[in-house]
């Protein structure tokens, strides 16, 4: 089979120019439809991504607020522990015998409960 190009018209290919043109038009039309479909999907995806992003931001802000509250509460614990320790020391100094008897009674009761 000879594959050389000729510049003259070939009777066997006379109808092929319109067929090629029609095929090209169909391909371009299909490509344009595909582009439009992709654009529509991209627009829908952008809206969904925006909603998901907003929900994620709200969740992060909520977690940050909870962490801040927990940190503020935890920062007061050393002060409260110091006050409790000072109060216990003052109570023990004021009534040392009562404190020892109370500790022995509590120890005895805890020992009895542990045997069950």
Secondary structure, 3 states (H helix, E strand, C coil): CCCCCCCCCCHHHCCHHHHHHHHHHHHHHHHHHHHHHHHHHHHHHHHHHHHHHHHHHHHHHHHHHHHHHHHHHHHHHHHHHHHHHHHHHHHHHHCHHHHHHHHHHHHHHHHHHHHC
